[in-house]
Amino acid sequence: MPESSPMTLEEFRASLSARTPPAVAPALVALWHDAKGDWDAAHDTAQAIEDETGAWVHAYLHRKEGDASNAAYWYRRAGREVVREVALEEEWSQIATALLEL
């Protein structure tokens, strides 16, 4: 049985005021960098993750960047439906919530 994260979404959001990311899974670190406005650090972090969590965050980042075809590739790699209609902020929250529950 996987361990549950000690952080809630609210606590994760609160960590954005810190200078460094909290001790969380790498995909969450990528989302943390994105929320701090550092797309490049977020992308580098997501790209280094070789599982579906990294691919999911990678897809979101390319969607945010406006690169729909690259995003679609990464959604497929993550085993997820391509997201088009959900606001970026909402998708970020959905991904973060799911990852915090792993």
Secondary structure, DSSP 8 states (H G I E B T S, - for coil): -----S--HHHHHHGGGSSS--S--HHHHHHHHHHTT-HHHHHHHHHT--SHHHHHHHHHHHHHHT-HHHHHHHHHHHT-----SS-HHHHHHHHHHHHHT-
